[in-house]
Amino acid sequence: MAVASPPAEKAQRGRGGGGFHVNWTAVLFMLPATLLLLAFLIFPAVFTVGLSFDRGRGGQFSEFVGLRNFINLFTNDPNFLRIGFPPSGALWNNVLWMVFYTSLCVFLGLLIAVMATRVRYEAAIKAIVFLPMAIAATAIGVIWSFVYFPNSNTGLMNAILGVFGIGPVAFLGSPDTVNWALIAVGIWGSVGFATVILSAAIKGISTEVLEAARVDGATERNIFFRIIIPMVSLPISVVAVTLVVNVIKLFDLIYVMTRGGPGASSRVIAFSMYQEAFPAGRFGYGAAIAIVMLLLLIPVLIFNVRRFSTERVTS
């Protein structure tokens, strides 16, 4: 009678009805992270969703209102969305940020990255451009508040304009200029991020491909638009998605520089959520704004994950 060897016995037990085997060591290692996710992500998210359908007095469930918070948000709150010409409100301001801040950061970052690779002091250029990324957003807000100060003795921008006989201009005090002034600050603070990421992607392009294109008579413009941009399309999309996420959760720059003013002309979604929940005490209404933020973020994140799963960093 043949006797099964220990490995064979183990394989037979694995194929048999031995039941589900729990790796308690893996469970033990996963437990702290799971508890942290439940405490600081899952529970707050579920609580916020539930609170968005309630009046939320004092941050507690007090009176169920159904979809009333969302209806009021999109129909009766001009500070969040005013449909007209031109449109205004926090949601519209976020759209302006998404379009101009994201596109200009990507464009300037790509332009600087391409130009920097052609000079000997590339490292110095990248260091200078990336320097604002090392400054906290609140500090950037304070710095640029002084730059935009209406008094030309204090404000650098008005001092420069005064040389040409222009001004003083209340960049942060006029509804017509405040959002563009804030977007310019955001671009200044983030273009270094785009430059560094896209520069690394450009260096990943084979020099043989570029040299072959030049030998075949391609101009630098054709190389830029037909070779460089297509081959770094995934890093460009990753940078753009990251910037869009930054826009949707933008808060600190607005809070420090304008507090959503003048009036409510520079409010964004995250600032409106804070303003309605804490100073105004309308926690249910603020939770509804938070859900809008979440709904805006989900498709962006799904797009980013799908791009990563289907393409390489450089083609």
Secondary structure, 3 states (H helix, E strand, C coil): CCCCCHHHHHHHHHHCCCCCCCCHHHHHHHHHHHHHHHHHHHHHHHHHHHHCCECCHHHCCCCECCCHHHHHHHHCCCCCCECCCCCECHHHHHHHHHHHHHHHHHHHHHHHHHHHCCCCCHHHHHHHHHHHHHCCHHHHHHHHHHHCCCCCCCCHHHHHHHHCCCCCCCCCCCCCCHHHHHHHHHHHHHHHHHHHHHHHHHHCCCHHHHHHHHHCCCCHHHHHHHHHHHHCHHHHHHHHHHHHHHHHCCCHHHHHHCCCCCCCCCCCHHHHHHHHHCCCCCHHHHHHHHHHHHHHHHHHHHHHHHHHHHCCCCC
